[in-house]
Amino acid sequence: MKHSSAIADSIKRGFDMNHSMIRYVVGAVLCFESIFLCLPMLIGFVCGEKSAFAFMICAVLCLVFGGAMVLRKPKSNVFYATEGFVSVSISWIALSLFGALPFWISREIPRFEDALFEAISGFTTTGATILDDVEALSRCCIFWRSFTHWIGGMGVLVFVLAVFPLRGGNIMFLMKAESPGPSVEKLVPRVKNTALILYGVYTAMTVLEILLLWITGMHFFDAVNLGLATAGTGGFGILNDSAASYASVHQVILTVFMILFGVNFNIYYLILVKRAKDIWHSEELKTYFGIILASGLLIAYNIRHIFPNPLEALKHSFFQVGSIITTTGFSTADFNEWPLFSCSILVLLMFCGACAGSTGGGMKVSRIIIMVKTAVKEVFTIKHPHGIKTLKIDGRVVEHETVRSVNTFVVIYALLFAGSALLVSLDNFDFTTTFTAVAATINNIGPGLSKVGPMGNFSIFSPFSKVVLMFDMLAGRLELMPMIVLFSPLIWSKDR
């Protein structure tokens, strides 16, 4: 994604930000959120739960505010990188604020900062929770938690592009600002058709997983919630022990689909258009599966003494590897108690993340490949100062702008991580808790280690630390730059 060059282009043209277009996009998001809120509302009324009224109130509020914002058409359809980044950032903040209200109004989560933390964690598909007893929630609130994962997994702006009549300018900037990975390309000439294809594949895979879980004996409500959470690689469990209580067949199905949702969705498009042979040229895909295989086998060997037989060790190992590398965050065991070697592999997988163009978080495998190849290229240049070595992926030359974008991402990522860890350390918890809490939120994973391990939660942090972690979740989901742009004085300054 050419974030840096796109912003530079905006600077050159004078930063005449199209505020009316930003308002219109945010309003469209709120209108769709009002529709989304109707689903948990209906579930609540069917189950006879009082919390259904909280969803009804919030649906009306979203419709009123969103409707007022889209009532007046934008003065201009011009849409550049700046508008894309700002629209996406504000849309996700507004989405989270209104999405937190049902938890707070219903008093199922009494403190608003906790309700907001839960909502942001849901929409960003992080899966970090402040709840001690998830099972105490009403069914409509449990469903809303899982549904926020599904909404945020593919991206709410992608959904808007698929069904809302946004035209003019370059709407591709919206998709670029929200989609994960170093680059975003159209699958077909029209952006709307690309969005429709992505959501079509996303929905079909979600339905398939739900059906498989259901027909293998899982309760339908559980199957729906886990299917939605897996699709978004979010990981909000509906039981206090996450996925540990489910049958082995269900854990295997979850493992397979977590890994599948961590694959670049362009791969599924190639399969649909009968170009499956092209996917074998994907270095990212081969590296992704290679990392999973190697990590799964190493951890299985390392924990073989904990479980009664090798198959159990393999099942739990690959479940946790799939859960962490795709940043889903489900757990079948308290991996916090596993040997240090296994925990170290899982921490490294937190940073690695899934493929670009998937619903997973983290730095993305494609960025890791580019960084490694860049380092190899630099070593080659030192040995052969006059030699020419091009950086290629899948047989194609990687553009300098993409390499620069990756380098910029890594620098901002490191600074944000260090700053966040420093601020959260004011709560004076142990290093492992602080470090992995930041890693789990900025990479949108959910559980960390020590006090924020799979059997713990994030309620222990102060309101200030929760704000820091909430920002990290949003920044991590939006690939850093949109949130950085939103709070940059350069963007809002009148003096250019």
C-alpha positions, 0 to 999 in steps of 0.5 A: 500500500503506497500510503507515504506516496499517496499522502505526499500527493495530497500535500502537493495538491494543497490538502483541500480536504473534502469534509462533506464526503467524509461526513457522507461516508461516516453517515453511511457507516452509521446507517448500516450499523443501525441495520446490524444492531437489529439482529441482536435486538431481534434475538433479544426479543425472541429470548425475552431479554431486557437488553433487547431494548438497549439495542433498539435504542442504539439502532434508532440513534445510529439511524438518526445520526447517520441519516442526518449525515447522508441526507445532504449529498457531498458538494464534491465527489473528489476523494483522495488518500487523505479523505480515505484515511480520515474517513476510515479512522472516524468511521471505525471510532464512530462504529465502536462508540455506538457499538459500545452503547448497548453493553453500557445502556443494558448495564451488562458492562456498567463502566463505559470505558469497559464497554468501549474496550469490548466494542473496539476489541470486537470490531478490530477482531482483537478478542481481548476482553474485560469480562470475568464471566462471559457466560453471564451475558444475555444471548443478544449481547453474546451474539453482538460480540461475535457479530462485531468480529464478522463486521470488522473482519472484512471491513465495514467500508468494504461492505459499504462499497459493496452495497452503497452508491459511492461514486466519483473521485477514487473510492479505491482509497477507502478500500486501501485505507481499511484493507490489511497488507502492504498493497491492495489491488482490484480483483475486477475493474470496478471497486464495487464488484471487487467488494462484492466478490470479497464479501461473497467469498467471506459470507460463503466460507462463514456459512460453510463453517457454521453448517459444519459445526452444526451438523457435527453436533454443536448447538446452533447458537454456539455454531453461529457465534463461533463461525462469525468469530472465526471468520473475522479471526476475532476470537471472542468465546461464548464460554469462559474456557474459550474453545476447550469444552468443545469436542475434538471434531469441533476444535479441528474444524475451528483450526482448519477455518482459522487457517483458511481465513488467514489466507489472502482472499485473492487466492480464493478469487483465483480458485473461483475463476479457475486459475488455481494453478496460479496460487502455487506461485504465491511465496506468501502462501507457501511461507504462511503454511510453512510457518504453521507446519514448522511451528505446529510440529515444534510445539507439539514435540515440546509439549508432548509430556503434557498430553496423554498421546501424540495426537492430543499434543498435535491437536492442541499445538496446531490449534494454538498456532493457527489461532495465534498466527491468524490472530484469532485468539481462541484457546483449547488449553492454557498455553500460558503454562506451556514450556518457555520454548513453545510460548516463545514461538507463539509470541513470535507468531503474534508479530508475524500474523497472517497473509495480506488481504486476509481477515488476520492481523499482525505485521503480515507474512508478505511484509516479513518476506519483503523485509527479509529479502531487503536485508539479503539485498543489502548484504549482497550490495555490501559484497558487490557494490556495483552489482544489481539485485532486484527484489522480486516476489512471485516472479514480479519486481517489488516496486520501490514505493512498496518497499518504502511503505513497508519500511515506514510501517515497521518504523511507526510500528516499533515506535508505537509499540515502544511508546505503548509499552512504556505507558502501560508499564505505569500500571506496574505489572510484570514485564511479560504481562505488559509486553504481551498485552501491547503485542496482543492488542496492536496485532489484534490477537486477544490473549497474551501471556501471564496475567492476560493469558487465555485464562485471564483478561484485561480488566486489571488495567487502569482506564488510562492503559485501556485507552492506550490499548484501545488506540493500539487495537484500532491502529493495528486493525487499520494498518497504523497509517489511517490513525496516525494521519487522523491525529497528525497536526500536518493534516489539519493545519491551515498553514500548508 
